[in-house]
Amino acid sequence: MAFEIGIFSLGEVAQDPVTGARPDTRQRLGDMIEQAEAAERAGLMVMGVGENHGTDVVAASPVVLLSAIAGRTSLLRLTTAVSVLTAGNPVQLYEQIAMLDNISGGRAEMVVGRGASARVLRALGLEGADHDALFEQKLLQLLELLETNPSTFDGRLAGREAELDLQPRPLQARLPVWVGSSGTLHSVVRAGVLGLPLALLRTHGPLADALPAVAVYRQALEESGRDPDTPVSLNVPGFVARTPEQARELSYPYFAAGARSHGPVLARDPRWTREEYDRQCAPAGSLVVGDVDEVVAKIVAQQQALGHGRLLLRMDAGGVPHHLALEAITLLGTEVVPRVRAALC
């Protein structure tokens, strides 16, 4: 596949660390739709919406929001990023994604993961469950639904044996299902054994820390007889401005407050200092933040190190104001993407 660049959002509704204002929920949903429209106009290829639950986010149902985006775009690939399969129902997720695929004209994808906050798992009665085993069980059922119809289930999820003839079927002959992972070796091996593309989430730290996970994934693909060209996506926070100083000054208060909020870092951990943030934005760090020259150089260097085929940038991490996110998205698509494509040809 050609190298793809897009954006994703978790739909945070956080108090602005600069102004103290809190965005309106309805407006925040509208902002995400406008970001997708701006991404398509700028020439980006993918829009992702992540799933989370509670008072600090609005994207409790990514497929609903992606359906609204489908009606306002015509080219963007539309993906969940991620769907929390551990806490969800594979049958319902299949039905929703199949409908989105038909609505969008065959542009739907999904990234599935096991992650969910302890608060959400507790509310769903899953706090003490074996989350890894539950995720694998549900993932295999989801894949069966995509491959076989009608499908028969043994009752582990439905409580009784049942045969389901699910309609509509996806418009795409093979709707992409990616496995989302923060780099846990067990999860990347599972993705490789199943031959599923890997969506690697990095919220902080040296990019070099991701190299072993990608190597293990590719080894699992090879040993399982899977397609060695099965793609990897790198999903990281990013921001683009006209100057390096402007990029860091504008994004720091928001990224320091929220860029790690849905990653493996504990909520009680302190925010990044400015010195720590600058290290995350430096060439060795995972964040893609800077002016056009810096961002082009970093994207190219990351791709050459990891060999991934897709990059999704979270441009509104921590509640970056909407107008700043739109400007960054436009710069990314109109000025960064053409230069990255030229460099990687």
N, C-alpha and C positions, 0 to 999 in steps of 0.2 A: 504494500500500500504506500501511496505517496505520503510524505510527512504532513500531518494534519495539526493545525493549531486552532484552539477554541477556548472557551471560557466555561466556568461553572460557578454556581452560587449555592450557599447554604441558607439563604434567606434570613439572615440574622436581623433581629429587631432589638438593637442594643442602644443604650443611652450614648449619645455622641460624647466622646471624651474631651472634645474641644468646646462645643457649645452647650452641652448639658441637655440638649433636646432629645426626645425619643420619637422616632418616626411612627407615623400612623400605619397600622397593619395593612389596610387596604392600599395605601399609597406604596408600601413596600412591595406588595405583589405587582402593582402596576410598574414599579421601577424595574423589576426583574424581566417583565415582558419587554419593556423599552430597551433594556440591555441586550436582549436577544435580537431585537430589530436592528440595533446599532451594530451588533456583531455581524449580522448578515450583510448589511450595507457596506461594512468595512472589508468584507471578503474573508471573514473567519468561517470555519467549517463545522464547528460543533458547539452546542449549548447543553450544559449539564445542570441539573437541579438535584441537590442532595436532600435526603429525608432526615428530619429530626422532629422532636416533639417537645412541647412546653411553651413557656411564656416568652422565650428569647428568640424564637424562630417563627417563620410563617409557612415554610414549605413542609407541612405535615404529610402532604400527598403530592409527591413530585409529578406523577402522571397527570393529575388534574391541571397543574400549572403548565406542563409541557403541551397539553392539548390546547390550552389558550394560546401558547406560543406558536403552535402548528398553524393556527388560523391567521397569524400575522406574519408568517415567514413561508418561504417556498424551497429553500436550499439547505438550511442548517440540518445537520444530524442532531437528533434530540435524544438525550440519554439521561436516565436517572444517575445520580452520582453521590451517594449510592442509595439503593433500596435496601433497607435493613431487613434482610430475609429472616433472620432469627426471630424477629418479633412480628413477622407478617405471615400471610397465608399464600402459599404458592399458586393455588388455583385462582384466587382473586387477582394476584399480581399478573399472572398470565393473561387473564381476561382483559385487564386494564391495558397492558402493554400491546396486546393484539388490537384492541380498539384504537389506541394511539397510532399504531402502525398504519391502519387503514385511514384514519383521519388525516394523517400527515403525508400520505402518498408513499409510504415505505421508507420513512426516515427514522424510525424508532430504534433505540438500543436500550440496554440496561446494564448498569453495574450493580452487582449484588454483593453485600458484605454482611458480616456477623455483628458488626459494632452497633451498640446502642448504649445510652447512658444508664448507669445503675438506677437512676430514678425511673426511667421508662421501663426497664426490665422488671423492676419491683411492681410498678403499676399494672403490668401485664401478667403478673404471677410467674415470671420466668427468672427471678433473681437467683434461685438455687439450681437452675437447670444446667445441664452440660451443653453450653452454648455452641461449642464446636461440633459436637455430634448432631445437635438440632439443626445447625446450619447446613451440614453436609446432607442430612436427610431431606431437608426442604429443597436444597439445590438439585439433588438427583430427581426429585419429583418435578421440579420446574423444567428441567431438561427433558424429562419424559413427555411432559405436556407439549413441548415444542416439537418433539420428534414423532410422537404417536398420538393419533386421535381416531376413535375414542380410546381413553386410557383407563386402566383398571387399577385401583389402589387397594392396598391390603388392610386398610383401616387404621393404621398407626396415626394418621392425621385426622381422618374423618370419623373415627370411632367405629366404623363398620366398612366392609368391603363395598366398593361402589364403582360403577363404570360411568364415565362422563364423556359426552360428546360435546366438546366446547366450540362455540362459534361466537364471533368470527375468528377464523384463522388469521395469523399475521399475513400481511401482503408480501413481505419478503420471504423468499424460499428458505432462508436461514437467518433469522433475526439474531443479531449479535448479543451475546450474554458475556459480559466481562466479570471477572472476580476482582473485587476491590480488596486491597491489603495495604497495611502500613509497613509491610516487609517481614512479617512473621514467616519463618522458613516453612513451617507446616502448611500454611495457607498458600504460599506460592508453589510448593510442590503439588498440592492438590489441584491447583489450577493447571499446572503442566500435565499432570497425569490425565486429567479430563480433556486436555487440548483446548482449554478456554483462554481467551486473551486476558492479560493481567493489567489491572489499573492500579498503579503504585502511588499511594498517597504519601507525600512528604510535607510535613508542616514546619519543620525546622531541622537544623543540624547540617553537617557536611554532606554534600551529595555523594561523596565516596562511600558513605555508610550504606547506600542503596545498591552498590555494585554486587555484593555477595548474593543478595536476594534475586537479582536479575540473572546472575550466573546459575544459581540453583534452579531457577524456573526453567531456563533454557536446557539445562541438563535433564530435568524431569521430562520436558517435551521430547528430547532425543531418546531417552531410555524407554519412553512409553510409545515410541513409534508415531508420535504426533508431528504435525507440520512444524518444522523448525522456524518458519517465518510467521508463526502466530504472533500477533502484535502485542506490544507493551505500550501502555499509556503512562505518562508521568503527570500527576496532578499536584500542583503546588500553588501557593499564593504568589501573586505577581502584581506589578503596577508599573506603568510607563508614564513619563512626563518629559518636558522639553529639555531639562537639565538634570544631571545626577543629583544635585543638591535639592532641587524642587521635588524630585521623585521621593527622596527619603524624608524630607520635611513634611510633605503632605501625607504620606502613608504611615509614617512611624506611629503617631498616636493611636491609629486604628489597628494596625497590625500588632502592635505591642499589647493592645487590649484584647484582641480576638483571634489572631491568626492561629494560635495554638489551641483555641477553645474546644475544638472537636477532635483533637489529636490525642496522643497517648500521655500528654503532660497533664498532671493533676490540676484541677480547677483552683486549688489553694496556692499553687505556685505563684511567685511574684511575676509581674509583667517584665518584659525585656527592658533592660536599660538601653539607652541610645547606643552605647558601645556594643552591646550584645546584638542589637538589631543591625548595626552596620556590618558586623561579622556575618550575619545571615544573608545580607545582600552582596557580600564580597564574592569574588569568582568561585571560591570553594564552597560557599553556602548554597542551600537549596532554593532560597527565594529568588524569584526573577523580578528584580526591582532596579530601575535606573532609567537613564535616557535611552533613546533609540539605539545608539551605538553600543551601550553596555548590554542592553537586553538582547540585541542580535548576537553579540559575542557570547553571552552566557547560554542562550538557547542552543547555538551551534556547538559549543563545548559540551553541554550536557548531552546532546544527542550523540555526539561522537563517543562519549564515555559509556553511555547506557545502550545506545542503539535502538531507542524507542521510536515508534512510528507515529505517536500522537502526544501532544502536550496540551493540557487544559490548565488555564491560569484562573485562580480565584481572585478576581479584580476588586471585589468589594469586601474583603476580609475585615472583620471587626466593625463593619458598618461604615466603610468609606462612603462619603456623601455621593449621592447619585450623579451629580454633575461631574464630579471628578472621575467616577468610574466610567462614565460615558466618554469623557475625553481620553482616558487611558485605553479603552477598548478601540476607539477610532485610530489612535496612534499605532496600536498593536496590529490592527488589520491593514491599514493603508501604508505604513512605513516599515514596520518590523517584518511582517510576513514576506513581502517580496524579496527582501534582502536575505532572509533565512533560506528561502527556497533557492535563490541563486547560489548561496554558499554551499548548500547540500546537494546540488545537482552533480 
